[in-house]
């Protein structure tokens, strides 16, 4: 994953990756557990500089930096449904 910034382990076989350059969050899925990505999904895009990830209790949390000089910080969350990235 080019320009990866933050990683978070999700459900078995899923790693979430944020990128600051293209302002996206991806789910990298390894279905057969061979340590190679089988599929990559875009989970979020057009974010305000995603700078941190956490996965807990079925939700993905993304920290963002907004404003000039990073003056504003926020956290957004997405519920992740079983069977979906």
N, C-alpha and C positions, 0 to 999 in steps of 0.2 A: 504494500500500500504506500504509494508515494506521499511524502509530506505528512506522515502520521505524527500526531502530537500526543494524544492520550489513548490509553487502552483500558477496557474494563471487561472482566469475564462475566458472561451472562449465563444462561442455561447451558447444560452440557453441549459442547460442540459449537458454541457461539462466542465470538470475541467482538466487542464493539470498539470502533476506532474513530477518533475525531481528527480532523485536519483543519488547521487554522488558515492555510492558504486558500482552499476552495470553500471553506465555511460549511462543511458537511459532516455528518456522522454516518458511518457505515456499520452494517452487521456482516461480519465475515463468518461464514458457516462451513464447518468441517463435518459433514454428515457421517462419513465412514471412519472418522477418528484416525486418519493417516497423517495428521499434522500438515495438511495442505488444504487450502481453501477450495471448496467445491462450488461455492456461489458467494457473491457479494451483493448486498442490498443497500440502497441508499435509504437511511431511516429519516434523516432530516437534512435540509439544505437551506441556503440563504440565512444562516445563523449569524449572530453578531460575535464573531471570533470565539468559537467553542474552545475552551481551555481546560476542561476537566470532565471526566466521566465517572459515574458510579452506577452499579446495578444492584438493586436490593428488592426483595419481595415482589418480583415481577414488574418492576418499574425501572426505566433508564433515566438517570438524572444527568443533565448537561449544564456545566457552568459556562457562562458567557461573559465576555468583557465588552462593554459598550462605551461610546464616547471617546473623545480625543484624550489620549494619555491613559486610557483605561479607567476613567473616572467613575463609571457605573458598572456594577457587577450584578448578575442575575443568575438564577437557576431555573431551568425549564425541565419538565418531566413528561415522559410518555409511558403509559401502561403497555407492557409487552404481553400479548396474548399467546397462550400455548399453541404451538404449531405454526406460529408466525415469528419472524425475526422482529 
